[in-house]
Amino acid sequence: MSRKSGLTRRLALALGVVAPLACGGTPPPQGRAKAPANAGDADALDERDELDAPDDEEPVAVPAPVGVKGMEIDFTADPRPPEGDMVFFSSYGGALAPIGCYDAATKSVAGGDACLERAPAGAEVFVSGLEMSGIGRLGDRVKGTCDKIGAPPDAFALVGDAPPYDWGTWPKSGTMQVVQTLPGDLGPKNRDPAPEELELVTALLQRAGAPIKKLLKQGATIAIQQDYTLDLNGDHEHERIWSLTVRPADASTSARQFAWTGFLVTPEADPSRVTVIDAATDDESIFLMRGTVDLKGTKKLLLWMLRLKGDATGDRLVELDAKPARALSGWMCPVD
């Protein structure tokens, strides 16, 4: 299985059937490919083709479509949350590691190793990657593919067509519950706050526990890595999410890249209520959102989080409507 190196590959996300987060929607149902209205009259079609085709020309081979458009898949055939179970898998171009699952019987969610037995052996899974989507099958239990030496998670080999996919779902209809950020939106953007944003962002950092006033006096600078507005809990009220970093004045000569880095969620209507999803001090991590997963089928979305730290990457799902918000598992790949 081929792999692409560097940040671009690690941040690559599918465009195939996934709606951009800016729209706050879910991908439209994909029905089975319909046959032509006159497909039943096969003999007549063959006879007409023979009459119309020039004797001295070979039939032109038409290349098969790439990705979802070339597949006959009924994404509504299998039950999915809240009626049916679901497993959401993450991948870094290799095996599929479960980072979240839903149990329809108990209406509960879990992550990591607790999800390893949720999908049946040999189950078909929908998988998606940079520019490709396909159908594979869960194979033998293996170790996940990670970018850093450590203790990768238990995962499943992917049997079948296997380009370097980024994620997968069981059942196949589970793809209807996933919304990804577009590659150009994923970040990190590393942009300075606009003058009208600076006061708001500074207040957010204070409420998140960053000693921002002291750091700014010492010459630190704030950067916005992500900034989205979307409805995360299905109440038609938008939340705003921020990935923020604070770089110390001596970052160029110091071992520490960021004095503070974190990922925050706040109601758009009340930015004084800040939920800290992830944060670190004197760290080189950047916390980003890869997308959202409606793992419970209730429109209360789980954040699909990504952590970048040097050459290491890891992701996990975070349940926002838990009090407090909680990660379903540790980071899929070793980050620390």
Phi, psi and omega per residue, in radians:
M1 nan 2.198 -3.089
S2 -1.341 2.671 3.101
R3 -2.384 2.518 3.068
K4 -1.779 2.471 -3.072
S5 -1.667 2.881 2.997
G6 1.535 3.082 -3.059
L7 -1.098 -0.652 -3.098
T8 -1.033 -0.798 -3.138
R9 -1.165 -0.729 -3.076
R10 -1.180 -0.450 -3.121
L11 -1.701 -0.005 -3.053
A12 -1.134 2.300 3.126
L13 -2.268 2.697 -3.046
A14 -1.323 2.596 3.022
L15 -1.925 -0.170 -2.917
G16 -0.894 -1.200 -3.077
V17 -2.061 0.275 -2.956
V18 -1.864 2.259 3.119
A19 -1.360 2.545 3.090
P20 -1.175 2.578 -3.125
L21 -1.110 -0.489 -3.115
A22 -1.011 -0.441 -3.131
C23 -1.483 -0.319 3.126
G24 1.151 0.310 -3.076
G25 -1.917 -3.006 3.061
T26 -2.082 2.728 -3.086
P27 -1.140 2.554 -3.137
P28 -1.187 2.637 3.107
P29 -1.043 2.467 3.084
Q30 -1.880 2.002 3.129
G31 -1.504 3.055 3.060
R32 -1.190 2.604 3.109
A33 -1.125 2.303 -3.098
K34 -1.557 2.470 3.071
A35 -1.356 2.729 3.076
P36 -1.017 2.673 -3.069
A37 -1.025 -0.559 -3.089
N38 -1.788 0.400 -3.061
A39 -1.152 -0.413 -3.116
G40 -1.192 -0.418 -3.113
D41 -1.561 1.093 -3.006
A42 -1.134 -0.691 -3.108
D43 -1.104 -0.715 3.136
A44 -1.137 -0.688 3.119
L45 -1.105 -0.774 -3.125
D46 -1.103 -0.710 -3.124
E47 -1.147 -0.745 -3.142
R48 -1.129 -0.689 3.123
D49 -1.092 -0.684 3.137
E50 -1.143 -0.660 3.139
L51 -1.223 -0.632 -3.041
D52 -1.452 -0.453 -3.018
A53 -1.335 2.282 3.075
P54 -1.086 2.517 -3.081
D55 -1.141 -0.527 -3.018
D56 -1.685 0.193 -3.117
E57 -2.042 2.395 3.039
E58 -1.426 2.562 3.071
P59 -1.005 2.451 3.138
V60 -1.477 2.190 3.120
A61 -1.326 2.203 3.118
V62 -1.687 2.109 -3.121
P63 -1.116 2.504 3.123
A64 -1.178 2.453 3.098
P65 -1.046 2.687 -3.123
V66 -1.719 2.416 3.001
G67 1.402 -2.684 -3.001
V68 -1.058 -0.633 -3.081
K69 -1.073 -0.388 -3.125
G70 -1.658 0.088 -3.072
M71 -1.967 2.519 3.038
E72 -1.664 1.623 -3.063
I73 -2.233 2.300 3.019
D74 -1.765 1.768 -3.060
F75 -1.335 -0.026 3.121
T76 -1.873 0.045 -3.027
A77 -1.256 -0.667 -3.058
D78 -1.636 2.495 3.047
P79 -1.140 2.526 3.114
R80 -2.417 2.971 -3.100
P81 -0.916 2.444 0.128
P82 -1.537 -0.099 -3.092
E83 -1.331 -0.609 -3.052
G84 -2.218 2.909 3.095
D85 -1.200 2.869 3.087
M86 -2.724 2.547 2.987
V87 -2.215 2.347 3.058
F88 -1.919 2.169 -3.090
F89 -1.903 2.525 3.000
S90 -1.990 2.655 -3.120
S91 -2.609 2.561 2.995
Y92 -1.958 0.946 3.113
G93 1.458 0.146 -3.104
G94 -2.358 -2.219 -3.105
A95 -1.170 2.804 3.140
L96 -1.704 2.059 3.133
A97 -1.869 2.203 3.133
P98 -1.267 2.188 3.070
I99 -1.993 -0.031 3.073
G100 -2.895 2.557 3.086
C101 -2.655 2.781 -3.126
Y102 -2.189 2.330 3.081
D103 -1.854 1.905 -3.074
A104 -1.166 -0.500 -3.111
A105 -1.180 -0.719 -3.119
T106 -1.782 -0.083 -3.101
K107 0.934 0.724 -3.104
S108 -2.126 2.768 3.105
V109 -2.056 2.680 3.108
A110 -2.593 -3.141 -3.128
G111 -2.594 2.931 3.042
G112 1.104 -2.388 -3.050
D113 -1.042 -0.466 3.141
A114 -1.129 -0.248 -3.095
C115 -1.769 -0.018 -3.013
L116 -1.149 -0.481 -3.121
E117 -1.765 0.064 -3.039
R118 -1.258 -0.757 3.116
A119 -1.498 2.468 -3.139
P120 -1.193 2.666 3.124
A121 -1.025 2.363 3.109
G122 1.297 0.213 -3.075
A123 -1.124 2.577 3.022
E124 -1.318 2.425 3.133
V125 -2.265 2.554 2.985
F126 -1.535 2.278 -3.128
V127 -2.220 2.593 -3.082
S128 -2.496 2.593 -3.092
G129 -2.524 -2.650 -3.013
L130 -0.994 -0.961 3.141
E131 -2.355 0.190 -3.034
M132 -2.260 2.547 2.965
S133 -2.349 2.650 -3.093
G134 -2.854 -3.072 3.095
I135 -2.063 2.205 3.073
G136 -2.195 -3.012 3.139
R137 -2.363 2.468 3.122
L138 -1.218 2.201 -3.133
G139 -1.799 -2.508 -3.081
D140 -1.197 2.747 3.047
R141 -1.249 2.222 -3.119
V142 -2.410 -3.079 3.017
K143 -1.642 2.505 -3.141
G144 -1.127 2.755 3.114
T145 -1.610 2.110 -3.096
C146 -2.228 2.779 -3.113
D147 -1.515 -0.095 -3.079
K148 -2.330 2.456 3.107
I149 -1.132 2.320 -3.129
G150 3.057 -2.457 3.140
A151 -2.011 1.455 -3.122
P152 -1.138 2.756 -3.039
P153 -1.360 2.855 2.974
D154 -1.173 2.480 -3.058
A155 -2.641 -3.050 3.115
F156 -2.140 2.408 2.979
A157 -1.156 2.594 3.110
L158 -1.762 2.074 -3.125
V159 -1.711 2.332 3.140
G160 2.015 -2.765 3.129
D161 -1.037 2.160 -2.935
A162 -2.394 1.105 2.875
P163 -1.141 3.035 -3.101
P164 -1.312 1.512 -3.137
Y165 -1.350 2.804 -3.107
D166 -1.839 -0.475 -3.102
W167 -2.771 2.919 3.104
G168 -2.721 2.865 3.105
T169 -2.377 2.505 2.860
W170 -2.167 2.294 -0.066
P171 -1.248 3.099 -3.120
K172 -1.018 -0.592 -3.132
S173 -1.153 -0.247 3.110
G174 -1.067 -0.356 3.107
T175 -1.047 -0.410 3.112
M176 -1.188 -0.258 -3.100
Q177 -1.681 0.001 -3.016
V178 -1.960 2.341 3.029
V179 -2.265 2.220 -3.110
Q180 -1.877 2.659 2.915
T181 -1.227 2.566 3.088
L182 -1.287 2.640 -3.100
P183 -0.931 -0.711 -3.126
G184 -1.231 -0.319 -3.124
D185 -1.671 -0.259 -2.977
L186 -1.115 -0.746 3.111
G187 1.652 -2.901 0.025
P188 -1.296 2.410 -3.098
K189 -1.418 -0.606 3.101
N190 0.952 0.856 3.138
R191 -1.842 2.629 3.078
D192 -1.287 2.508 3.048
P193 -1.085 2.450 3.015
A194 -1.156 2.731 -3.110
P195 -0.915 -0.662 -3.124
E196 -1.322 -0.240 3.108
E197 -1.605 -0.390 -2.931
L198 -1.040 -0.764 -3.126
E199 -1.098 -0.765 3.139
L200 -1.106 -0.821 -3.099
V201 -1.132 -0.689 3.104
T202 -1.082 -0.725 3.108
A203 -1.148 -0.682 3.102
L204 -1.064 -0.764 -3.132
L205 -1.122 -0.700 3.091
Q206 -1.055 -0.813 -3.114
R207 -1.180 -0.416 3.122
A208 -1.463 -0.059 3.087
G209 1.677 0.101 3.096
A210 -1.385 2.344 3.101
P211 -1.338 1.091 -2.901
I212 -1.204 -0.651 -3.122
K213 -1.091 -0.753 3.115
K214 -1.123 -0.753 -3.114
L215 -1.147 -0.706 3.126
L216 -1.130 -0.658 3.094
K217 -1.110 -0.490 3.137
Q218 -1.530 0.079 3.083
G219 1.645 0.215 3.114
A220 -1.194 2.742 3.123
T221 -2.193 2.563 -3.132
I222 -1.764 2.447 3.048
A223 -2.305 2.502 3.073
I224 -1.743 2.121 3.133
Q225 -1.650 -0.657 3.044
Q226 -2.508 2.629 3.091
D227 -2.679 1.890 -3.123
Y228 -2.205 2.687 2.975
T229 -2.217 2.122 -3.139
L230 -2.814 2.859 3.128
D231 -1.525 1.930 -3.075
L232 -1.633 -0.292 -3.063
N233 -2.198 0.233 3.025
G234 1.271 0.289 -3.123
D235 -1.724 0.165 3.135
H236 1.154 0.231 3.003
E237 -1.922 2.316 -3.024
H238 -1.480 2.501 2.957
E239 -1.807 2.754 3.065
R240 -2.076 2.303 -3.126
I241 -2.036 2.511 -3.046
W242 -2.343 2.337 2.852
S243 -1.903 2.060 -3.014
L244 -2.208 2.535 3.032
T245 -2.306 2.562 3.086
V246 -2.118 1.998 -3.092
R247 -1.714 2.215 -3.132
P248 -1.205 2.759 -3.110
A249 -1.066 -0.519 -3.094
D250 -1.706 0.429 -3.057
A251 -1.041 -0.570 -3.087
S252 -1.232 -0.406 -3.108
T253 -2.005 -0.073 -3.081
S254 -1.829 2.755 3.099
A255 -1.269 -0.398 -3.108
R256 -1.543 2.217 -3.139
Q257 -1.449 -0.732 -3.133
F258 -2.187 2.337 3.000
A259 -1.283 -0.517 3.097
W260 -2.718 2.485 3.085
T261 -2.565 2.480 -3.095
G262 -2.951 3.011 3.133
F263 -2.274 2.168 -2.997
L264 -2.170 2.623 3.024
V265 -2.227 2.365 3.120
T266 -2.519 2.522 3.009
P267 -1.047 2.349 3.140
E268 -1.046 -0.605 -3.093
A269 -1.370 -0.272 -3.095
D270 -2.534 1.377 -3.095
P271 -1.167 -0.056 3.098
S272 -1.339 -0.285 3.129
R273 -1.673 1.715 -3.033
V274 -1.873 2.245 3.009
T275 -1.890 2.127 3.125
V276 -1.572 1.982 -3.139
I277 -1.446 -0.817 3.094
D278 -2.566 2.543 3.093
A279 -2.769 2.688 3.094
A280 -2.650 2.645 3.111
T281 -2.018 2.454 -3.122
D282 0.864 1.020 -3.027
D283 -2.425 2.825 3.093
E284 -1.875 0.248 -3.120
S285 -1.346 2.622 2.900
I286 -2.180 2.236 3.139
F287 -1.761 2.220 -3.071
L288 -2.331 2.828 3.054
M289 -1.782 2.150 3.054
R290 -1.457 -0.450 -3.119
G291 2.913 -2.827 3.082
T292 -2.329 2.673 3.105
V293 -2.326 2.178 3.078
D294 -1.543 1.264 -2.976
L295 -1.228 -0.344 -3.132
K296 -1.831 -0.089 3.134
G297 1.212 0.454 -3.081
T298 -1.994 0.066 -3.036
K299 1.208 0.145 2.981
K300 -1.643 1.767 -2.891
L301 -1.429 2.476 2.971
L302 -1.593 2.448 3.080
L303 -1.409 2.268 3.040
W304 -1.658 1.774 -2.982
M305 -1.715 2.610 3.087
L306 -2.221 2.390 3.054
R307 -2.083 2.151 3.068
L308 -1.839 2.285 3.097
K309 -2.561 1.739 -3.046
G310 1.077 -2.192 3.116
D311 -1.568 -0.012 -3.097
A312 -1.668 2.526 3.065
T313 -2.383 2.635 3.050
G314 -2.715 2.693 3.081
D315 -2.448 2.806 -3.132
R316 -2.821 2.906 3.091
L317 -1.776 2.474 3.131
V318 -2.128 2.218 3.119
E319 -1.565 1.963 -3.054
L320 -1.387 -0.559 -3.056
D321 -1.469 0.041 2.932
A322 -1.330 2.653 -3.129
K323 -2.096 1.821 -0.011
P324 -1.367 3.005 3.084
A325 -0.993 2.477 -3.073
R326 -2.394 2.547 3.017
A327 -1.399 2.419 -3.133
L328 -1.272 -0.364 -3.141
S329 -2.775 3.091 2.970
G330 -1.259 3.107 3.104
W331 -1.097 2.407 -3.053
M332 -0.987 -0.726 3.133
C333 -2.020 2.674 3.130
P334 -1.028 2.250 3.131
V335 -2.008 -0.683 -3.137
D336 -1.483 nan nan
